[in-house]
Amino acid sequence: MPRLTLLYVVILMTYFYINEAASDCPHGGKKVKNKCVREFSEVTDWKDAMKICESENATLLTVGDLGFLQDLNDTLRLNHKGYWVGARKLKSWFWFNATKPITWFKWGPGEPNDIGGGENTLNMMHKLNYSWNDEKGTTVDTDHEDRKPAAAVCQFDGPCSSQLKYENTVYPRKTFQNKTCFLLIKGNNDWNTSQNMCQNTFVHPGYLARIDDLETHEFLVKFIKKSGYKANYWLGGWWNKEKESTFRWLSGAQVSTEVWANNEPSGDGNCVELYKDLGYYLNDQKCDPSDRRKFICEYYDLHQN
């Protein structure tokens, strides 16, 4: 093969290799272990860093272990002040949307020090070789070297990864068969308000969840029990008695008979709920504004191919 032709083939193969690798992560992100990470050059406070990630359908980064942190440090060279990551201090330190406290730390010397009180967010400081520093996340103090803002580093890590606007109302997300994301909403609302929240409140527009088969039912029951919020939950099924002869999901599909509880539907309501005392099988319930339940939203993850 002539040298020029061989050189052309090598260049072409390299081009496709680079572009194939780049396509693994959205929006120009870099792959670090199992996560796609993107750093931003704009310096800001923690609250606005969260908004930057949210605008990209991502979340502030969570750092799972020391090995991940070491690999991450090799990629973070854009900003020389530091990076905000997705940890907050409540009574203990938690990664964003996690239910258990952080169990390992990489604090810099003398950290955490909670200077002046209220240092309840976390950044990785360049001058500390990207070790961790506790910081006030909603103020920018440019007169104090340690209080200067940092940049956002966001993660795109697969199904159900996008941030919610009202995270305090939601139990962490779960994905089913890598297709659908479910949210357990802890607040109690009537059926119509619940559907409006699923459709309009969160980053991804969704709807009250549907259960098409026993496999989906089993998945959601395990999800509810694991969450610790054992209660009745609204689903997206209802009966338009003026036009229909049976219950249907919001999609128009008929509610399967195999997921109803025994002797249900009994005809005493026209909305569908998962009823705790009936083994979390379906029950028909009145849709009155006074009938308030927790509820489950469903949406399709936008990061999937």
KAFENCOR-V32312 format. One record per helix or strand. SS is the DSSP state (2 for helix, 1 for strand). FROM is the first residue (numbers start at 1). TO is the last residue. Records with the same first field share a line. If there is no record, write none. Layout:
SS=FROM-TO + FROM-TO
//
This chain:
2=3-22 + 26-28 + 46-55 + 66-73 + 126-128 + 145-147 + 167-169 + 191-200 + 214-227 + 257-259 + 276-278
1=30-32 + 35-44 + 59-60 + 82-89 + 93-95 + 107-107 + 121-125 + 131-135 + 150-156 + 170-176 + 180-189 + 207-208 + 233-238 + 248-249 + 254-254 + 260-260 + 271-275 + 281-285 + 293-300
//
